[in-house]
Amino acid sequence: MAEEKKVTRKKIAAAADLNNFMRDYYLELDAAAKKGTPKIAWCTSVGPAEILRAFGFQVYFPETHSAMLGATRMATEFIPVANAIGYSPEICSYLTADIGAFLKGVTPLEKAFNIKSIPRPDVLVFNTNQCRDVQDWFNWYGEKFDAPVLGVHTYRGVGEVTDKHIFSIAKQLEALIPPLEKIAGRKFQLDDLKRTVALSRECSELWKKILDTAAAKPAPLTFFDGTTLMGPAVVGRGTQKAVDVYKILLAELEDRIQRGEGALENEKFRIYWDGMPVWGRLSVHSQLFAALNANVLASTYCNSWIFSALNPEDPFNSMARAYTELFIVRSDEAKETYIKNMLKFFKVDGIIYHDAKTCPNNSNCRYGMPQRLEKLTGIPSLTINGDLNDLRMISDEQAKTNVEAFIEQLQESRG
Amino acid sequence: MVNAKPVYVGVDVGASRTKVAVLDSGKRLVGFSVQKSGTDFTVTARQCLEASLQMAGRAEAAVANAFSTGYGRNNVAFARDTRTEIGCHAGGCYHYFPKALTIIDIGGQDNKVIKLDASGRRTGFKMNRKCAAGTGAFLEEMAARLDIPLERMNDLAARSTDMVKLGSFCTVFSATEVLENIRHGKKIEDIVKGVFFSVIRRVVEMDAMTENVVMTGGVVAHNLYIVRMMEDLIGRPILVPEKPQLTGAIGAALYAMNGSTE
């Protein structure tokens, strides 16, 4: 009988430092929640964290919490709880899993860090650049905790980013300052914002360098590593600690490149992943690809926390630009140019599009993009159906057969 | 007298049926067997092997190599390697029709559309989403709703003069639509044809029907009228191999003949 090969990727030593970073981050949040100081702001994953940190808030990111629900395979149990109070199974399963878990009084932070509950917010600040769902999500909690909800409303389908876009978003960011001054109980200091923007930029540059190491052959890391290593880039933006931990990680990956050590023992195929990870299947997917000697080494998703436009000397305008240059809010034409450049830079053999049932904004395969990009680049693609958090939307056998057949196709095309 | 010349075996363990094909060194089909997959794929595959070798007049010692494919491909004890059903259907179809192809395979649990260029190189493929609408499982469900044997569906559909239209994507909702048509006194043959049309419409939604179109799979093997309906829909003739249910197994046997287990 043909044995199913079990292969795993090589472990990254700095992952332990990143785990400690995440542990300390959540413990500090929990301590602040218990003590009542510093105040706590909730923020969307690409919300204005730099401003919140400049005010001295501890910043909590519900999307990361919900990704933890997904990665621990707890999410599917709680989604129906939110469905039952009127949130459709068709909408963001980050939202439904998170609200459902809250209603049941459950958090994955308990098992991971012995933290009993998510931190109570003093303010919730969203940017709709991820989707409109984050606004609904934050409004629900705002009502629940009787806390103010502030927001930035993004542009969508942006082709060229113009001064008009920047002006409008920058004005919205500036408009956050007076209410935040009241909530924080302190005056806004421009120098504090310049400092957090500078740190955020430094974190972003390090994160980019980390992800760019995957351009090496063989690549020293995988997308599946990236989805967990990205924690500091999301929750630690604007902090020195995130910068410090990424320096350690980057040094290790550069050392791997020097030694010619890949994340997989025998990297034969280089794959690009577009769309959300399937959080509850990170390990399964990692093993599936590794067993086929295929390294999923680059992604749109992990690269979405690179904000090269940030400039501490012009914080509001540069934040507006960074948040508007973001892949997720761009036109299909801009997205296709971006992916085409990524395929070339990372020397990619094939693309996987994840069509996530409840995340249309991160499912780029629904309007003919795979066909257009394949025609443009000659690089074949595969679309797999699934979801970020709702495992009821996933057929593991279908996904496995699809992936195996795709790698088989790449192999046969080499002759 | 038992023939000792080597043969190559392909096993396709599908969700519904297990198929074994035995090819001689001239790539001729000399034995085959189709049985319900049941709940023990290993045993069923073995039974199919024995039946097909008997048909081929070969002892098991004559099996030079064996590959498996399909949903239960890792449960075949005597297979030395596996290939995906996409690769095997592609290989099996190209064996009979060596030209640029769009292959439609309608199986018990899933549908596939596979594209090959003129050299037989696979250029892409699609599988249906996890939903079983438009597959053999859908026909089984509808036959049960209509209280008719599955094997009568083909003849009934061919007799239809006024096909009913079923609009839903979903098997359960389609069943409700069928019940509604029964309630309105629609003829059973017109409903069955509507069910068939629902199957082919799901397939043509999956990908463009370019080049030479081949149809395979158990649903096609037992319901050739579906092929006629598809020809009407796309406006040109469709190729069907002599044993459309066996193309996956034949493709696996061809992989076995090529011998590589890499």
Interface residues (C-beta under 8 A of the other chain):
Chain A: M1 A2 E4 E374 P380 N385 I394 S395 E397 Q398 T401 N402 E404 A405 F406 E408 Q409 E412 S413
Chain B: S68 Y71 R73 N74 N75 V76 A77 F78 A79 R80 D81 T82 R83 T84 E85 I86 G87 D110 R121 R122 T123 G124 F125 M127 R129 K130 T261
